[in-house]
Structure formats: structure tokens, C-alpha cells
Amino acid sequence: MKTTSDTDFSQAIERSLKIRAIYNQLELLHHGSAWTNGEDMIGLVSDVGELGRMVMAADGRWLYQGDLNTDLPDKLAECLWWIFVLSDRLGINLTSAFSAKMAELEASLGTSLERTGGQS
């Protein structure tokens, strides 16, 4: 099985944090405080729910009124943005975590394939 090198999300995270800082300023102006980690998580969960309906629509299992060709990539990107923001706020190095998880999955899936007679 081909192994992957470390994936570097640093530029995407940096850009995400700049955008989140602008949202923080707007939240301060309009509500007196920026969102908490929990509120950011609710934002992600809400967007994941919308993403789920769009994926169902792409499979023909949900009626969708928008333009899936535009809206689906946009919602995927927005969910990724939330992940970048939350990982930073929680002090998680997403580049390291992602690389470690992919290495773990590659190893365990390769072992599973070998046990079942598949190729890795």
C-alpha cells in the first residue's frame, strides 16, 4: 500500500483563522462577545447537517432546491473551515494528527487486507 507523506494544512489553517478573526469582531460588535468553542461546534454540526442533505440530494434521495454543483463543494469547504478553526482553538496540531491517523489506518487496513487475501 502506498504511504503518504505528511500533509501540511498550515496555509489553509492560517487563512481560516484570519477569517474567523473577522467573524469574532462582528460577534463582539453585535453580541458583545465572540463565540465559544461550543458555539463553533454547533456551527459545524449545523453545516454538517446541511452537507448530509446535499449528499443525499446528490444520490437522488433528497429534494434540493439549490444548485448542488455550486453548493456541495461550498458546504464541504465550509465544514473543513470549521475543523481548522476548532483544531486551532483546542490546541490540536491537525497536520500531525491527520498524518498519524492516516498512517494508523494504512497499517491496519493493509493488515486486514493481507488476512483476507487482498492486496495492499
N, C-alpha and C positions, 0 to 999 in steps of 0.2 A: 504494500500500500504506500502510495506517495505521501511523504510527510511535508507539512507546510512550515515555512519559516514564520517567525514572529510577525504578527500583523500589527502595524502601527496606526493607532487611531488618534494620535496626538493632534494633528491638524484639525480633524473633524471635531474633537472634543473642545479644542480651543475656540473654534468658531461657534460651537453650540453654547459655550459658556458666555461668550460675548453677547449672543442673542438673549440668553437667559438673564443677563445683567440688565438689558433694556426692559425686559418684562418686569424684573424686580423694581426698577424705577417707576414704571407705570403702576404697579401694585401699591407702592409706597404713596404715590400721588393720589390714587383713587380710593385706597382702603386703609392707609396708614401703616401697613406692614407688608413685607414680601411673603410669598407663600412658604410654608414649611415643607419639609421632606414629605410628610404625609399628604399634603395637598398636591405636591408634584406627582406623587404616586397615583393619586386619584385622577390627575390629568392623563397620565399614561394609561391607566386602566380604561378610562373613557375612550381614549383613542384606539386602544386595542379592541374594544367592543365594536367600534365603527369599522376597524380593519377586518374583523371577523365577518361582519355583514357584507363587506365588499368582496371578500374572498368567496363567501357563499354565492354572491351575485355572479362572480366570475365563473363559478361552477354551474350557474343556472338554477341555484337553489334559493335565491332571494331576489325579490324585485328591487331594483335600484334605480332611482330617478336621475342620478348624475351621470357623468362621463367616467366610466371605470378606467379608460386608458389614461386619463389625467389624474383622477382621484386616488386610484390604488397606489401608484408609485409615491404620490404626495403623502398619503397616510403612512405608508411603510417608512418613509424618511422621517416623518414626524415622530413615530414611535421610537425610531433609532435615536433621534434627538433627545427624547425623554430619558432613554437609557444612558446616554452620555452625560446628561445633566445629573441624574441621580447617582451614577457611579462616582462622579467627582464630589458631590455633596456628601456622600457616605465614605469618602476616602478610599475608594477602591480603584486600583490601577487596572483599568479594563483591558489594556493591551496585554498585561501579564496574565490576568485571569482568563482571557479568551484563549491565549496561546496554550496555557496549561490545560484548559478544558478540552481543546481540540486534540492535544497530544494524548490526553487520557482516553478520549473517545476513539481515536485512531488505533491505539493499542488494544483496547477492549474489543472493538469491533473486528479488528484483524484476528484476534484470538478466537472470537466467536465464529468467524468465517472458516478458520482453519479446522475448528472442531466439527463443523457441519459439512466439511468437504468443499467449501467455496474457495475462491481465490482472493488473495489480498494484494 
